[in-house]
Amino acid sequence: MNEQTLQKMRQMKFYGMVRAFRASMENGNMDKVTNDEMVSILIDSEWDDRNNRRIERQMRNARFRYKANVEQLHFDIDRNLIKTS
């Protein structure tokens, strides 16, 4: 039955729910949580997954010139950047 449920979730493109449901089955958390807690976990996981995919899609579509992040900034003295702002 669980495999059929996972297949239906994939067909409806609920990828976050599939990941959370599979993780809860593997960890044995299905028996420890109530129905409303499980629904909440599944909905939160799907919400996060959709938001992450939206951000990734927007970043791809933005076509930034450089692929960089904050950790890669160089605060060398010759650049006259102040790190504490």
C-alpha angles and dihedrals in degrees: 000000000000092000090053090050091051091049091051091049090052091050090052088048095242092148095158091052091049091054094047094044092049091047092050091050092050094046094046092238093133092088095043100057130063123240094258091049090051092050089049091051092049094047093047091049092050091046092052093045093052093047092049092049090048092052092047091049092049091049091051091048092048089064095207115204094229131034102220140134137201093270090060095058114115116218096193119165093241091059093059093221120154112219096198101070 
